[in-house]
Amino acid sequence: MLTINTSDISPLELQGYLQSAIAPRPICLASTIDKEGQVNLSPFSYFNLFSMNPPICIFSPSRRVRDNTTKHTLENLKEVPECVINIVNYAMVQQVSLSSCEYPKNINEFTKAGFTQIPSDLVAPPRVAESPIQLECTVAQIIALGEKAGAGNLVLAEIKKIHIAEAVLNAHNKIDQAKLDLVARLGGDWYARINEQNLFEVTKPNTQLGMGFDLLPKFIKDLAGLTNNEKAQLANCTTLPASLAQNTDVLVNLLPASIEAIKLELGNNNAQSAWTIIEKLASHQ
């Protein structure tokens, strides 16, 4: 493995490694305003949801790595501690990239990027009409993480009002993850598109405990035809089928066709059905 002490490389080199490794990252398109009423719009991928009660998002307008200057967003938030976090989807990603240009302070990025500026209900900064979800926020705190180039400034933004486009809702007025078509930031010039073709579900253990790898029958642990991801799906079930629980050392010879049937059920997130197939095969050994 390549092993790196973070203190041995420049902040720019470190940025390249970490932004590629810690990804994908959601994108916050933040609109802010200064005390003179000048609007700024800028994207940040150091962004996520951190609390539900109170509802808090955090994003970081970091100091620029190349020259240690601060961003207009940070300066505005110190003057007017309010913002709108506009969620970014694929239909607007190129405009979002354009808004990241370092225009002078008197230039409105809404205009430069071709976005539609609409008023917010509770805060002074405007919303981006093209964004499918807009979060009106007040800033509870700004935490400076340092004074050197690349240092972050954590903006703790409390969500006060949410606006959701009907086009991304399902019949129950919940957000349809496939319709949202989110994008996320990777390293360098790379992005990821989160659409229906690459969405998948992982069943959560929730309040029930998965049995764990250690309780899987030996023939399952040793089975080369299943990946560790697939074995983890089986281990995420709470108990073994009764017949297998009585003898976890039972030897079962799974033919390729049987393994494929098991993999198909696991691919469809049906771990219990996969166990049913395994149990039937074991009963005929």
ZADO-1210 file (C-alpha; in nm, 4 decimals, padded with zeros to 6 digits):
<atoms>
<atom x="00.0000" y="00.0000" z="00.0000" code="MET" pos="1"/>
<atom x="00.1011" y="00.3602" z="-00.0524" code="LEU" pos="2"/>
<atom x="00.1345" y="00.5103" z="00.2961" code="THR" pos="3"/>
<atom x="00.1420" y="00.8873" z="00.3437" code="ILE" pos="4"/>
<atom x="00.2015" y="01.1017" z="00.6488" code="ASN" pos="5"/>
<atom x="-00.0242" y="01.4018" z="00.5947" code="THR" pos="6"/>
<atom x="00.2428" y="01.6354" z="00.7313" code="SER" pos="7"/>
<atom x="00.4895" y="01.5232" z="00.4626" code="ASP" pos="8"/>
<atom x="00.2964" y="01.6525" z="00.1587" code="ILE" pos="9"/>
<atom x="00.1608" y="01.9900" z="00.0549" code="SER" pos="10"/>
<atom x="-00.2016" y="02.0897" z="00.1221" code="PRO" pos="11"/>
<atom x="-00.2636" y="02.0792" z="-00.2546" code="LEU" pos="12"/>
<atom x="-00.1368" y="01.7198" z="-00.2813" code="GLU" pos="13"/>
<atom x="-00.3345" y="01.6243" z="00.0292" code="LEU" pos="14"/>
<atom x="-00.6475" y="01.7756" z="-00.1215" code="GLN" pos="15"/>
<atom x="-00.6069" y="01.5544" z="-00.4296" code="GLY" pos="16"/>
<atom x="-00.5853" y="01.2366" z="-00.2254" code="TYR" pos="17"/>
<atom x="-00.8580" y="01.3122" z="00.0285" code="LEU" pos="18"/>
<atom x="-01.1182" y="01.4539" z="-00.2099" code="GLN" pos="19"/>
<atom x="-01.0817" y="01.1435" z="-00.4254" code="SER" pos="20"/>
<atom x="-01.0954" y="00.9060" z="-00.1283" code="ALA" pos="21"/>
<atom x="-01.3731" y="01.0674" z="00.0759" code="ILE" pos="22"/>
<atom x="-01.6448" y="01.0608" z="-00.1864" code="ALA" pos="23"/>
<atom x="-01.9076" y="01.0913" z="-00.3157" code="PRO" pos="24"/>
<atom x="-01.9955" y="01.4116" z="-00.1355" code="ARG" pos="25"/>
<atom x="-02.3342" y="01.5881" z="-00.1663" code="PRO" pos="26"/>
<atom x="-02.3252" y="01.9409" z="-00.3014" code="ILE" pos="27"/>
<atom x="-02.4582" y="02.2448" z="-00.1193" code="CYS" pos="28"/>
<atom x="-02.5362" y="02.5332" z="-00.3557" code="LEU" pos="29"/>
<atom x="-02.5456" y="02.8115" z="-00.0985" code="ALA" pos="30"/>
<atom x="-02.7042" y="03.1491" z="-00.1593" code="SER" pos="31"/>
<atom x="-02.6060" y="03.4279" z="00.0795" code="THR" pos="32"/>
<atom x="-02.6351" y="03.8050" z="00.0997" code="ILE" pos="33"/>
<atom x="-02.4214" y="04.0804" z="00.2502" code="ASP" pos="34"/>
<atom x="-02.5406" y="04.3773" z="00.4581" code="LYS" pos="35"/>
<atom x="-02.5594" y="04.5902" z="00.1414" code="GLU" pos="36"/>
<atom x="-02.7946" y="04.3400" z="-00.0262" code="GLY" pos="37"/>
<atom x="-02.5391" y="04.1951" z="-00.2696" code="GLN" pos="38"/>
<atom x="-02.6256" y="03.8295" z="-00.3443" code="VAL" pos="39"/>
<atom x="-02.3707" y="03.5504" z="-00.3765" code="ASN" pos="40"/>
<atom x="-02.4217" y="03.1944" z="-00.4984" code="LEU" pos="41"/>
<atom x="-02.1538" y="02.9277" z="-00.4589" code="SER" pos="42"/>
<atom x="-02.1321" y="02.5452" z="-00.4388" code="PRO" pos="43"/>
<atom x="-01.9609" y="02.3482" z="-00.1611" code="PHE" pos="44"/>
<atom x="-01.9003" y="01.9750" z="-00.1433" code="SER" pos="45"/>
<atom x="-01.7835" y="01.9826" z="00.2175" code="TYR" pos="46"/>
<atom x="-02.1473" y="01.9471" z="00.3170" code="PHE" pos="47"/>
<atom x="-02.3848" y="01.7099" z="00.4931" code="ASN" pos="48"/>
<atom x="-02.6724" y="01.6637" z="00.7385" code="LEU" pos="49"/>
<atom x="-02.5605" y="01.6347" z="01.1008" code="PHE" pos="50"/>
<atom x="-02.8644" y="01.6669" z="01.3272" code="SER" pos="51"/>
<atom x="-03.2385" y="01.6147" z="01.3133" code="MET" pos="52"/>
<atom x="-03.3511" y="01.7886" z="01.6317" code="ASN" pos="53"/>
<atom x="-03.2606" y="02.0653" z="01.5772" code="PRO" pos="54"/>
<atom x="-03.2281" y="02.0068" z="01.2005" code="PRO" pos="55"/>
<atom x="-02.8692" y="02.1113" z="01.1254" code="ILE" pos="56"/>
<atom x="-02.6704" y="02.1025" z="00.8024" code="CYS" pos="57"/>
<atom x="-02.3009" y="02.1846" z="00.7989" code="ILE" pos="58"/>
<atom x="-02.0995" y="02.3125" z="00.5063" code="PHE" pos="59"/>
<atom x="-01.7502" y="02.4557" z="00.4906" code="SER" pos="60"/>
<atom x="-01.6356" y="02.7543" z="00.2839" code="PRO" pos="61"/>
<atom x="-01.2704" y="02.6645" z="00.3335" code="SER" pos="62"/>
<atom x="-00.9775" y="02.8985" z="00.2848" code="ARG" pos="63"/>
<atom x="-00.8418" y="02.8635" z="-00.0674" code="ARG" pos="64"/>
<atom x="-00.5494" y="02.6221" z="-00.0768" code="VAL" pos="65"/>
<atom x="-00.3494" y="02.8184" z="-00.3338" code="ARG" pos="66"/>
<atom x="-00.3457" y="03.1621" z="-00.1649" code="ASP" pos="67"/>
<atom x="-00.5239" y="03.1359" z="00.1731" code="ASN" pos="68"/>
<atom x="-00.7983" y="03.3825" z="00.0775" code="THR" pos="69"/>
<atom x="-01.1533" y="03.3483" z="00.2098" code="THR" pos="70"/>
<atom x="-01.4710" y="03.3220" z="00.0041" code="LYS" pos="71"/>
<atom x="-01.7520" y="03.5737" z="-00.0364" code="HIS" pos="72"/>
<atom x="-01.9926" y="03.3197" z="00.1145" code="THR" pos="73"/>
<atom x="-01.8046" y="03.3229" z="00.4446" code="LEU" pos="74"/>
<atom x="-01.7787" y="03.7014" z="00.4471" code="GLU" pos="75"/>
<atom x="-02.1531" y="03.7354" z="00.3782" code="ASN" pos="76"/>
<atom x="-02.2506" y="03.4898" z="00.6519" code="LEU" pos="77"/>
<atom x="-02.0576" y="03.6920" z="00.9075" code="LYS" pos="78"/>
<atom x="-02.2609" y="03.9984" z="00.8073" code="GLU" pos="79"/>
<atom x="-02.5998" y="03.8321" z="00.7536" code="VAL" pos="80"/>
<atom x="-02.6125" y="03.4900" z="00.9264" code="PRO" pos="81"/>
<atom x="-02.8684" y="03.3364" z="00.6914" code="GLU" pos="82"/>
<atom x="-02.8466" y="03.1181" z="00.3812" code="CYS" pos="83"/>
<atom x="-03.0409" y="02.8951" z="00.1483" code="VAL" pos="84"/>
<atom x="-02.9011" y="02.5495" z="00.0750" code="ILE" pos="85"/>
<atom x="-03.0165" y="02.4576" z="-00.2735" code="ASN" pos="86"/>
<atom x="-02.9864" y="02.0854" z="-00.3465" code="ILE" pos="87"/>
<atom x="-02.8142" y="02.0025" z="-00.6757" code="VAL" pos="88"/>
<atom x="-02.9409" y="01.7514" z="-00.9327" code="ASN" pos="89"/>
<atom x="-02.8123" y="01.6452" z="-01.2732" code="TYR" pos="90"/>
<atom x="-03.0250" y="01.8924" z="-01.4687" code="ALA" pos="91"/>
<atom x="-02.8368" y="02.1866" z="-01.3149" code="MET" pos="92"/>
<atom x="-02.4850" y="02.0499" z="-01.2567" code="VAL" pos="93"/>
<atom x="-02.3154" y="02.2451" z="-01.5364" code="GLN" pos="94"/>
<atom x="-02.4723" y="02.5689" z="-01.4144" code="GLN" pos="95"/>
<atom x="-02.3558" y="02.4873" z="-01.0624" code="VAL" pos="96"/>
<atom x="-02.0020" y="02.4391" z="-01.1896" code="SER" pos="97"/>
<atom x="-02.0209" y="02.7762" z="-01.3651" code="LEU" pos="98"/>
<atom x="-02.1355" y="02.9438" z="-01.0424" code="SER" pos="99"/>
<atom x="-01.8124" y="02.8270" z="-00.8748" code="SER" pos="100"/>
<atom x="-01.6067" y="03.0725" z="-01.0839" code="CYS" pos="101"/>
<atom x="-01.4380" y="03.3365" z="-00.8683" code="GLU" pos="102"/>
<atom x="-01.6294" y="03.6377" z="-00.9915" code="TYR" pos="103"/>
<atom x="-01.5738" y="03.9770" z="-00.8212" code="PRO" pos="104"/>
<atom x="-01.7921" y="04.0533" z="-00.5198" code="LYS" pos="105"/>
<atom x="-02.0216" y="04.2860" z="-00.7130" code="ASN" pos="106"/>
<atom x="-02.1137" y="04.0119" z="-00.9639" code="ILE" pos="107"/>
<atom x="-02.4284" y="03.8052" z="-00.9034" code="ASN" pos="108"/>
<atom x="-02.3637" y="03.4374" z="-00.9784" code="GLU" pos="109"/>
<atom x="-02.7364" y="03.3826" z="-01.0355" code="PHE" pos="110"/>
<atom x="-02.6981" y="03.5936" z="-01.3484" code="THR" pos="111"/>
<atom x="-02.3664" y="03.4443" z="-01.4577" code="LYS" pos="112"/>
<atom x="-02.4853" y="03.0848" z="-01.4157" code="ALA" pos="113"/>
<atom x="-02.8295" y="03.1455" z="-01.5652" code="GLY" pos="114"/>
<atom x="-03.0259" y="03.0582" z="-01.2519" code="PHE" pos="115"/>
<atom x="-03.3638" y="03.2061" z="-01.1579" code="THR" pos="116"/>
<atom x="-03.3640" y="03.4033" z="-00.8337" code="GLN" pos="117"/>
<atom x="-03.6823" y="03.3716" z="-00.6256" code="ILE" pos="118"/>
<atom x="-03.7520" y="03.5179" z="-00.2805" code="PRO" pos="119"/>
<atom x="-03.7350" y="03.3108" z="00.0346" code="SER" pos="120"/>
<atom x="-04.0100" y="03.3147" z="00.2948" code="ASP" pos="121"/>
<atom x="-03.8084" y="03.3464" z="00.6169" code="LEU" pos="122"/>
<atom x="-03.4543" y="03.4515" z="00.5276" code="VAL" pos="123"/>
<atom x="-03.3010" y="03.7314" z="00.3212" code="ALA" pos="124"/>
<atom x="-03.0962" y="03.5275" z="00.0671" code="PRO" pos="125"/>
<atom x="-03.2952" y="03.4142" z="-00.2383" code="PRO" pos="126"/>
<atom x="-03.3640" y="03.0591" z="-00.3512" code="ARG" pos="127"/>
<atom x="-03.2614" y="02.8907" z="-00.6769" code="VAL" pos="128"/>
<atom x="-03.5832" y="02.8120" z="-00.8660" code="ALA" pos="129"/>
<atom x="-03.4155" y="02.5337" z="-01.0650" code="GLU" pos="130"/>
<atom x="-03.3161" y="02.3428" z="-00.7512" code="SER" pos="131"/>
<atom x="-03.5576" y="02.0568" z="-00.6677" code="PRO" pos="132"/>
<atom x="-03.5183" y="02.1112" z="-00.2923" code="ILE" pos="133"/>
<atom x="-03.4408" y="02.4403" z="-00.1173" code="GLN" pos="134"/>
<atom x="-03.3616" y="02.4714" z="00.2534" code="LEU" pos="135"/>
<atom x="-03.4020" y="02.8102" z="00.4207" code="GLU" pos="136"/>
<atom x="-03.1532" y="02.8295" z="00.7068" code="CYS" pos="137"/>
<atom x="-03.0324" y="03.0533" z="00.9843" code="THR" pos="138"/>
<atom x="-02.6672" y="03.0238" z="01.0859" code="VAL" pos="139"/>
<atom x="-02.6267" y="02.9104" z="01.4441" code="ALA" pos="140"/>
<atom x="-02.2467" y="02.9153" z="01.4511" code="GLN" pos="141"/>
<atom x="-01.9355" y="02.9446" z="01.2356" code="ILE" pos="142"/>
<atom x="-01.6374" y="02.7437" z="01.3577" code="ILE" pos="143"/>
<atom x="-01.2976" y="02.8326" z="01.2121" code="ALA" pos="144"/>
<atom x="-01.0719" y="02.5263" z="01.1984" code="LEU" pos="145"/>
<atom x="-00.7498" y="02.7192" z="01.1375" code="GLY" pos="146"/>
<atom x="-00.5860" y="03.0174" z="00.9722" code="GLU" pos="147"/>
<atom x="-00.3665" y="02.8367" z="00.7184" code="LYS" pos="148"/>
<atom x="-00.4435" y="02.7689" z="00.3522" code="ALA" pos="149"/>
<atom x="-00.7075" y="02.4980" z="00.3155" code="GLY" pos="150"/>
<atom x="-00.8470" y="02.5407" z="00.6674" code="ALA" pos="151"/>
<atom x="-01.2199" y="02.4869" z="00.6935" code="GLY" pos="152"/>
<atom x="-01.4898" y="02.7109" z="00.8360" code="ASN" pos="153"/>
<atom x="-01.7801" y="02.5013" z="00.9571" code="LEU" pos="154"/>
<atom x="-02.1124" y="02.6748" z="00.9026" code="VAL" pos="155"/>
<atom x="-02.3792" y="02.5261" z="01.1295" code="LEU" pos="156"/>
<atom x="-02.7003" y="02.6046" z="00.9429" code="ALA" pos="157"/>
<atom x="-03.0328" y="02.5332" z="01.1106" code="GLU" pos="158"/>
<atom x="-03.3036" y="02.4431" z="00.8606" code="ILE" pos="159"/>
<atom x="-03.6152" y="02.6528" z="00.9159" code="LYS" pos="160"/>
<atom x="-03.8215" y="02.5823" z="00.6031" code="LYS" pos="161"/>
<atom x="-03.8058" y="02.3221" z="00.3248" code="ILE" pos="162"/>
<atom x="-03.9339" y="02.3690" z="-00.0298" code="HIS" pos="163"/>
<atom x="-03.9704" y="02.0526" z="-00.2418" code="ILE" pos="164"/>
<atom x="-04.0651" y="02.0406" z="-00.6103" code="ALA" pos="165"/>
<atom x="-04.3710" y="01.8233" z="-00.6698" code="GLU" pos="166"/>
<atom x="-04.1901" y="01.6572" z="-00.9611" code="ALA" pos="167"/>
<atom x="-03.9630" y="01.4669" z="-00.7196" code="VAL" pos="168"/>
<atom x="-04.2420" y="01.3469" z="-00.4870" code="LEU" pos="169"/>
<atom x="-04.4193" y="01.0118" z="-00.4947" code="ASN" pos="170"/>
<atom x="-04.7912" y="00.9463" z="-00.4436" code="ALA" pos="171"/>
<atom x="-04.7440" y="00.9719" z="-00.0647" code="HIS" pos="172"/>
<atom x="-04.5728" y="01.3140" z="-00.0782" code="ASN" pos="173"/>
<atom x="-04.2377" y="01.1582" z="00.0083" code="LYS" pos="174"/>
<atom x="-03.9200" y="01.2238" z="-00.1878" code="ILE" pos="175"/>
<atom x="-03.8710" y="00.9646" z="-00.4620" code="ASP" pos="176"/>
<atom x="-03.4982" y="00.8979" z="-00.4645" code="GLN" pos="177"/>
<atom x="-03.5036" y="00.7913" z="-00.8307" code="ALA" pos="178"/>
<atom x="-03.6851" y="01.1057" z="-00.9447" code="LYS" pos="179"/>
<atom x="-03.4462" y="01.3361" z="-00.7599" code="LEU" pos="180"/>
<atom x="-03.1485" y="01.2460" z="-00.9872" code="ASP" pos="181"/>
<atom x="-02.8880" y="01.3849" z="-00.7487" code="LEU" pos="182"/>
<atom x="-02.5250" y="01.4485" z="-00.8328" code="VAL" pos="183"/>
<atom x="-02.2283" y="01.4229" z="-00.5985" code="ALA" pos="184"/>
<atom x="-01.8716" y="01.5479" z="-00.6021" code="ARG" pos="185"/>
<atom x="-01.5676" y="01.3237" z="-00.6360" code="LEU" pos="186"/>
<atom x="-01.1994" y="01.4165" z="-00.6738" code="GLY" pos="187"/>
<atom x="-01.0576" y="01.6369" z="-00.9484" code="GLY" pos="188"/>
<atom x="-01.3126" y="01.7054" z="-01.2211" code="ASP" pos="189"/>
<atom x="-01.5177" y="01.3953" z="-01.1427" code="TRP" pos="190"/>
<atom x="-01.8837" y="01.3800" z="-01.0362" code="TYR" pos="191"/>
<atom x="-02.1297" y="01.0955" z="-00.9763" code="ALA" pos="192"/>
<atom x="-02.4915" y="01.0783" z="-01.0909" code="ARG" pos="193"/>
<atom x="-02.7350" y="00.9077" z="-00.8537" code="ILE" pos="194"/>
<atom x="-03.0123" y="00.7891" z="-01.0838" code="ASN" pos="195"/>
<atom x="-03.2432" y="00.4882" z="-01.0980" code="GLU" pos="196"/>
<atom x="-02.9872" y="00.2753" z="-01.2832" code="GLN" pos="197"/>
<atom x="-02.7353" y="00.2813" z="-00.9971" code="ASN" pos="198"/>
<atom x="-02.9643" y="00.2927" z="-00.6944" code="LEU" pos="199"/>
<atom x="-02.9839" y="-00.0112" z="-00.4681" code="PHE" pos="200"/>
<atom x="-03.1273" y="-00.0908" z="-00.1271" code="GLU" pos="201"/>
<atom x="-02.9477" y="-00.2361" z="00.1740" code="VAL" pos="202"/>
<atom x="-03.1782" y="-00.3807" z="00.4391" code="THR" pos="203"/>
<atom x="-03.1067" y="-00.2157" z="00.7733" code="LYS" pos="204"/>
<atom x="-03.0784" y="-00.4274" z="01.0893" code="PRO" pos="205"/>
<atom x="-03.2752" y="-00.1555" z="01.2755" code="ASN" pos="206"/>
<atom x="-03.3702" y="-00.2838" z="01.6224" code="THR" pos="207"/>
<atom x="-03.3091" y="-00.6498" z="01.5353" code="GLN" pos="208"/>
<atom x="-02.9572" y="-00.7900" z="01.5474" code="LEU" pos="209"/>
<atom x="-02.8134" y="-00.9680" z="01.2470" code="GLY" pos="210"/>
<atom x="-02.6707" y="-01.3071" z="01.3461" code="MET" pos="211"/>
<atom x="-02.3248" y="-01.2135" z="01.2132" code="GLY" pos="212"/>
<atom x="-02.0587" y="-01.3890" z="01.0051" code="PHE" pos="213"/>
<atom x="-01.9482" y="-01.6061" z="01.2963" code="ASP" pos="214"/>
<atom x="-02.2823" y="-01.7916" z="01.3034" code="LEU" pos="215"/>
<atom x="-02.2933" y="-01.8716" z="00.9321" code="LEU" pos="216"/>
<atom x="-02.2611" y="-02.2440" z="00.8483" code="PRO" pos="217"/>
<atom x="-01.9053" y="-02.3385" z="00.7559" code="LYS" pos="218"/>
<atom x="-01.9984" y="-02.4312" z="00.3988" code="PHE" pos="219"/>
<atom x="-02.1358" y="-02.0779" z="00.3480" code="ILE" pos="220"/>
<atom x="-01.8273" y="-01.9121" z="00.4996" code="LYS" pos="221"/>
<atom x="-01.6036" y="-02.1198" z="00.2708" code="ASP" pos="222"/>
<atom x="-01.8141" y="-02.0820" z="-00.0429" code="LEU" pos="223"/>
<atom x="-01.6034" y="-01.9105" z="-00.3107" code="ALA" pos="224"/>
<atom x="-01.9091" y="-01.8486" z="-00.5279" code="GLY" pos="225"/>
<atom x="-02.0493" y="-01.5851" z="-00.2919" code="LEU" pos="226"/>
<atom x="-01.8807" y="-01.2529" z="-00.2241" code="THR" pos="227"/>
<atom x="-01.8341" y="-01.1228" z="00.1296" code="ASN" pos="228"/>
<atom x="-02.1038" y="-00.8646" z="00.0510" code="ASN" pos="229"/>
<atom x="-02.3472" y="-01.1469" z="-00.0298" code="GLU" pos="230"/>
<atom x="-02.2475" y="-01.3458" z="00.2781" code="LYS" pos="231"/>
<atom x="-02.3068" y="-01.0321" z="00.4854" code="ALA" pos="232"/>
<atom x="-02.6628" y="-01.0183" z="00.3496" code="GLN" pos="233"/>
<atom x="-02.7178" y="-01.3716" z="00.4771" code="LEU" pos="234"/>
<atom x="-02.5533" y="-01.2828" z="00.8090" code="ALA" pos="235"/>
<atom x="-02.7808" y="-00.9798" z="00.8422" code="ASN" pos="236"/>
<atom x="-03.0797" y="-01.2112" z="00.9004" code="CYS" pos="237"/>
<atom x="-03.1607" y="-01.2594" z="01.2668" code="THR" pos="238"/>
<atom x="-03.1450" y="-01.6402" z="01.2784" code="THR" pos="239"/>
<atom x="-03.0524" y="-01.9420" z="01.0709" code="LEU" pos="240"/>
<atom x="-03.3261" y="-02.1656" z="00.9321" code="PRO" pos="241"/>
<atom x="-03.4107" y="-02.4201" z="01.2001" code="ALA" pos="242"/>
<atom x="-03.2661" y="-02.7199" z="01.0143" code="SER" pos="243"/>
<atom x="-02.9304" y="-02.5496" z="00.9624" code="LEU" pos="244"/>
<atom x="-02.9166" y="-02.4099" z="01.3156" code="ALA" pos="245"/>
<atom x="-02.9109" y="-02.7659" z="01.4471" code="GLN" pos="246"/>
<atom x="-02.5914" y="-02.8473" z="01.2559" code="ASN" pos="247"/>
<atom x="-02.3846" y="-02.5543" z="01.1378" code="THR" pos="248"/>
<atom x="-02.1053" y="-02.7931" z="01.0317" code="ASP" pos="249"/>
<atom x="-02.3262" y="-02.9683" z="00.7773" code="VAL" pos="250"/>
<atom x="-02.1563" y="-03.0053" z="00.4389" code="LEU" pos="251"/>
<atom x="-02.3658" y="-02.8906" z="00.1440" code="VAL" pos="252"/>
<atom x="-02.2435" y="-02.9179" z="-00.2127" code="ASN" pos="253"/>
<atom x="-02.3880" y="-02.6208" z="-00.3999" code="LEU" pos="254"/>
<atom x="-02.3859" y="-02.6587" z="-00.7778" code="LEU" pos="255"/>
<atom x="-02.3227" y="-02.3504" z="-00.9957" code="PRO" pos="256"/>
<atom x="-02.6926" y="-02.3273" z="-01.0882" code="ALA" pos="257"/>
<atom x="-02.7871" y="-02.3266" z="-00.7201" code="SER" pos="258"/>
<atom x="-02.5310" y="-02.0604" z="-00.6386" code="ILE" pos="259"/>
<atom x="-02.6669" y="-01.8431" z="-00.9189" code="GLU" pos="260"/>
<atom x="-03.0210" y="-01.8835" z="-00.7823" code="ALA" pos="261"/>
<atom x="-02.8990" y="-01.7746" z="-00.4382" code="ILE" pos="262"/>
<atom x="-02.7105" y="-01.4787" z="-00.5858" code="LYS" pos="263"/>
<atom x="-03.0224" y="-01.3750" z="-00.7789" code="LEU" pos="264"/>
<atom x="-03.2300" y="-01.3602" z="-00.4609" code="GLU" pos="265"/>
<atom x="-02.9577" y="-01.1656" z="-00.2816" code="LEU" pos="266"/>
<atom x="-02.9320" y="-00.9286" z="-00.5784" code="GLY" pos="267"/>
<atom x="-03.3043" y="-00.8622" z="-00.5343" code="ASN" pos="268"/>
<atom x="-03.2472" y="-00.7976" z="-00.1619" code="ASN" pos="269"/>
<atom x="-03.4317" y="-01.1185" z="-00.0647" code="ASN" pos="270"/>
<atom x="-03.1987" y="-01.2755" z="00.1904" code="ALA" pos="271"/>
<atom x="-03.4743" y="-01.4850" z="00.3477" code="GLN" pos="272"/>
<atom x="-03.5592" y="-01.6355" z="00.0080" code="SER" pos="273"/>
<atom x="-03.1912" y="-01.7127" z="-00.0408" code="ALA" pos="274"/>
<atom x="-03.1887" y="-01.8981" z="00.2921" code="TRP" pos="275"/>
<atom x="-03.4960" y="-02.0941" z="00.1824" code="THR" pos="276"/>
<atom x="-03.3075" y="-02.2149" z="-00.1245" code="ILE" pos="277"/>
<atom x="-03.0040" y="-02.3085" z="00.0887" code="ILE" pos="278"/>
<atom x="-03.2217" y="-02.4912" z="00.3412" code="GLU" pos="279"/>
<atom x="-03.3925" y="-02.6974" z="00.0693" code="LYS" pos="280"/>
<atom x="-03.0586" y="-02.7938" z="-00.0822" code="LEU" pos="281"/>
<atom x="-02.9226" y="-02.8904" z="00.2582" code="ALA" pos="282"/>
<atom x="-03.2214" y="-03.1161" z="00.3263" code="SER" pos="283"/>
<atom x="-03.1349" y="-03.3227" z="00.0141" code="HIS" pos="284"/>
<atom x="-02.7688" y="-03.3806" z="00.1018" code="GLN" pos="285"/>
</atoms>
